[in-house]
Each structure stands twice: as structure tokens, then as C-alpha cells.
Amino acid sequence: MARYFLTLASLAAFAAASYNFEPEHVQVIEDPSLPVQYSLQDSQLISPLSTALNSYWYATFLTSTDDKQYAVLSQTIAAANGLAVLRTSVLDLKNTENYWQQILSDPYHDNSTLHNGRLHIDASTHGIVGLSNDSISTMGIWASANDFAYNFTIKATSPVLLNGGAGVFSWADGETRQWSLPSCETSGELTIGNHTLEVNTTNSITCMWYTDNTGLYEQHLKFITVRKHSGVEIVGYNITEEGATWTSPRSNLTYPLAWSIWFDNGDFLRVESVRDDQEIYAPGQLTAISAFASVKGRFFGQEMGYALVDNVPGKGAT
């Protein structure tokens, strides 16, 4: 049976013709009244040598200054062997026939993810840098793929979401730290072919998700963490694959295209991929879809929105 995990990167309203990607704007991302298990900055700077791998996951939902909209995935996996593997894709949200993807694998500079005390993953064709002293307040991500390139600056303007309420728990064969910044202000450029698009910062967001764990895809979590005005709520759920499937001609893997999620509080969601092929593939690498999807149902007072779904049917292509 296939293994998978599903991440709802965002649940936000959208209009019929375009999506609302308005970022949050807070001055303090951590609630000082809550107990702290560890430093967010220190967790980002942990060497992959001690964790086997670190995953830096960025989903950028952008509107350009000429009103085009795109979903850009950038997931860097920094491994103990000195390689940084980038899974990246671009989807045109106004014409979903337009989709590009690539996996880039390069050694990171000096076999280190640090430079002058800041996060610094320089892998030749792609990278992540801490542009502020804490490596979180302002971050930069960039990549140069065959069909597209981007250079984004991300500001931590969204309250942090600590997965599980504390951001650390036992998982697979060890302990994992997981936290995210769900709706950050984003600026920069996206280039597709020879056409460069400038990001409209007032209607563009990036969801950043950090995790470190030696068994990243070995266990399926059975809870979600919901940020509320009064704090966080942990809710159990059940998920089933629904409807049509799609089989990749590259990997020969079959993926579901829709999911139903039933939450223990009585809420429910129907999640549907907006197109068949959103597989990010390269021979010998982790193979999965990272699918932009529509969301309908009932979830803490919301009834519709969008999501980014990671579906991993196996450890990778053979």
C-alpha cells in the first residue's frame, strides 16, 4: 500500500477569477506568553550531519504586477552526504495547462549549511540564505531550472505555527522539530522562458515549513495543528482517497487526484487537484506529486479555499 502525507499549506478564500494571496502582517511571530521548547533559529541551523536530513519547504502563491498568478514550490532537502536536492515546480493558475517541474541535485558549498552564523545553502543552481541575523525575519530562496528561474525574498510577517502545539514530538525512529510560517510577505521575480514577472507584494504569500527527521516519510501523522486567536488546537482526522487517479508515464506510479478529510470536531473537506500531472520527477530521486488543489467543505468557519498537497506513494523512483 502506498505511503503518503498531506499538507494543507493554506486555506484561504478566493474569488471566481483570481485568488486572494494577501499576506499577514505581524510584528512578533512568537507568542511570548507561551512556553518555548527550543529556538526556531537554532533549529534551522542544525547540521544535516546530526539529523540525516533537513527539509526546507516553501510554497509561494504569487500574483505578478501584471495580474498573472502562479504557485511555485521550492523544497530543499539538505542531506548528510553533502547534497542539496531541490524539488521545484511552477503552475500557471490562470491556465493550468502551463506547468513546469525539475529536480536539481548539487553539493552545497563547503559541505555546510551555515555561513557567518546564518542559514546559507549554496548549491550552485539553487539556494536558501538567511538575509537577517536570525535567518528567519528575512529569508531568500532562488533557483535556476531549465524552463524557469526565481529569486524571492520572504519576510516573516506571519505568526509561527508549531506543529503539535510545541513544534517537537517523537516521529518514526527519532524526534522531529516541525514549524511553519503560513502566510509571509513575498517579493522578487519569477522568470518563465524569456519573460520575467515581478511579484506584487500586496497579493503574494509564501508558506514556509521546516522539519528535521531521519524518517521523514516513514510515518503518517494523524493530527493537524490549527492556529486560532486563542492559541492552537490539535484535531484528529481520517483521510480517504476519492475519485479519479492518474498514472505517471515517467515513474509508472499512480496518484489519487482527490481526497476527503473528516475531522474529529465534525468538520470536513473535499480536496481536488486542479490538474492531473503535478509530479516532480527525476530518475533515482524522491518521486511525488506536489499538487495545487481546490478545497471545499467546512473547516473552522471557512467553506472554500486552496491547498498544496504532497503525496508520496513510495520512497522514490527505481
C-alpha positions, 0 to 999 in steps of 0.5 A, a space after each residue: 500500500 502506498 505511503 503518503 502525507 498531506 499538507 494543507 499549506 493554506 486555506 484561504 478564500 478566493 474569488 471566481 477569477 483570481 485568488 486572494 494571496 494577501 499576506 499577514 502582517 505581524 510584528 512578533 511571530 512568537 507568542 511570548 506568553 507561551 512556553 518555548 521548547 527550543 529556538 526556531 533559529 537554532 533549529 534551522 541551523 542544525 547540521 544535516 550531519 546530526 539529523 540525516 536530513 533537513 527539509 526546507 519547504 516553501 510554497 509561494 502563491 504569487 500574483 505578478 504586477 501584471 495580474 498573472 498568478 502562479 504557485 511555485 514550490 521550492 523544497 530543499 532537502 539538505 542531506 548528510 552526504 553533502 547534497 542539496 536536492 531541490 524539488 521545484 515546480 511552477 503552475 500557471 493558475 490562470 491556465 493550468 495547462 502551463 506547468 513546469 517541474 525539475 529536480 536539481 541535485 548539487 553539493 552545497 558549498 563547503 559541505 555546510 549549511 551555515 555561513 557567518 552564523 546564518 542559514 546559507 545553502 549554496 548549491 550552485 543552481 539553487 539556494 536558501 540564505 538567511 538575509 537577517 541575523 536570525 535567518 528567519 525575519 528575512 529569508 531568500 530562496 532562488 533557483 535556476 531550472 531549465 524552463 524557469 528561474 526565481 529569486 524571492 525574498 520572504 519576510 516573516 510577517 506571519 505568526 509561527 505555527 508549531 506543529 503539535 502545539 510545541 513544534 517537537 514530538 517523537 516521529 518514526 525512529 527519532 524526534 522531529 522539530 516541525 514549524 511553519 510560517 503560513 502566510 509571509 510577505 513575498 517579493 522578487 521575480 519569477 522568470 518563465 522562458 524569456 519573460 520575467 514577472 515581478 511579484 506584487 507584494 500586496 497579493 503574494 504569500 509564501 508558506 514556509 515549513 521546516 522539519 528535521 527527521 531521519 524518517 521523514 516519510 516513514 510515518 503518517 501523522 494523524 493530527 493537524 495543528 490549527 492556529 486560532 486567536 486563542 492559541 492552537 488546537 490539535 484535531 484528529 482526522 481520517 483521510 480517504 482517497 476519492 475519485 479519479 487517479 492518474 498514472 505517471 508515464 515517467 515513474 509508472 506510479 499512480 496518484 489519487 487526484 482527490 481526497 476527503 478529510 473528516 475531522 474529529 470536531 465534525 468538520 470536513 473537506 473535499 480536496 481536488 487537484 486542479 490538474 492531473 500531472 503535478 509530479 516532480 520527477 527525476 530518475 533515482 530521486 524522491 518521486 511525488 506529486 506536489 499538487 495545487 488543489 481546490 478545497 471545499 467543505 467546512 473547516 473552522 468557519 471557512 467553506 472554500 479555499 486552496 491547498 498544496 498537497 504532497 503525496 508520496 506513494 513510495 520512497 522514490 523512483 527505481 
